[in-house]
Amino acid sequence: MFPACQKHDWMYHKAEIEEDKLIANLVFLLNMILLVIHEDNFLDKNRLYRAMTYFIAVYYCGGGAFSEDEAKKLPVRDIINELEMQYLPS
């Protein structure tokens, strides 16, 4: 699923309008389904369920990651530093 997540994150970063977010989410779902189908093994049903869970999560909860304000344009290193300050013990 990691390649699908990377593409989705990149699309969110480049998105400018709400429709871009919707397209990114749908491409995310499609990429995850294609990854599952390509592997073709006995865990496919579980992986498809997981893909739908991820899709629903980004669809309903991804608004914080997608915003049209300037905070979205922070360099990656600034975002990482901010996250480290919030979640890692001092």
C-alpha positions in Angstrom: 0.0 0.0 0.0 3.0 2.3 0.5 3.3 3.3 -3.2 -0.4 4.3 -3.3 0.1 6.3 -0.1 3.1 8.2 -1.5 1.2 9.1 -4.7 -1.8 10.2 -2.7 0.4 12.4 -0.4 2.0 14.0 -3.5 -1.3 14.7 -5.1 -2.6 16.3 -1.9 0.5 18.5 -1.8 0.0 19.6 -5.4 -3.8 20.1 -5.1 -5.2 23.6 -5.4 -9.0 23.1 -5.3 -11.5 20.8 -3.6 -11.9 18.7 -6.8 -8.2 17.9 -6.7 -8.7 16.4 -3.3 -11.5 14.2 -4.6 -9.5 13.1 -7.5 -6.5 12.3 -5.3 -8.7 10.2 -3.0 -10.2 8.2 -5.9 -6.8 7.6 -7.5 -5.6 6.4 -4.0 -8.4 3.9 -3.9 -7.8 2.7 -7.5 -4.1 2.3 -6.9 -4.6 0.3 -3.7 -7.1 -2.0 -5.5 -4.7 -2.5 -8.4 -1.9 -3.4 -5.9 -4.1 -6.0 -4.3 -5.3 -7.5 -7.5 -1.7 -7.6 -8.9 -0.5 -9.8 -6.0 -3.3 -12.3 -6.3 -3.2 -14.3 -3.0 -5.5 -15.7 -0.4 -5.4 -12.4 1.7 -7.0 -10.4 -1.1 -10.4 -9.9 0.7 -8.6 -8.7 3.8 -6.4 -6.3 1.8 -9.4 -4.9 -0.1 -11.2 -4.3 3.2 -8.1 -2.5 4.4 -7.9 -0.4 1.2 -11.5 0.6 1.7 -10.8 1.5 5.3 -7.9 3.7 4.3 -10.0 5.3 1.6 -12.8 6.1 4.0 -10.3 7.5 6.4 -8.8 10.0 4.0 -12.2 10.8 2.4 -13.7 11.8 5.7 -10.7 12.8 7.8 -8.2 14.1 5.2 -9.4 17.7 5.3 -6.7 18.6 7.8 -4.0 17.5 5.4 -5.6 19.3 2.5 -6.0 23.0 3.1 -5.8 25.9 0.8 -3.9 28.1 3.3 -0.2 28.9 3.3 0.5 26.3 6.0 0.2 23.7 3.3 3.1 25.2 1.5 5.6 24.6 4.3 8.8 22.8 3.4 8.7 19.1 4.4 11.5 19.6 6.9 9.4 22.2 8.7 6.4 19.9 8.8 8.6 17.1 10.2 10.1 19.4 12.9 6.6 20.5 13.9 5.4 16.9 14.2 8.4 15.9 16.2 7.8 18.7 18.6 4.1 17.6 19.0 4.5 13.9 19.3 8.0 13.0 20.5 9.0 13.3 24.2 11.5 16.1 24.9 
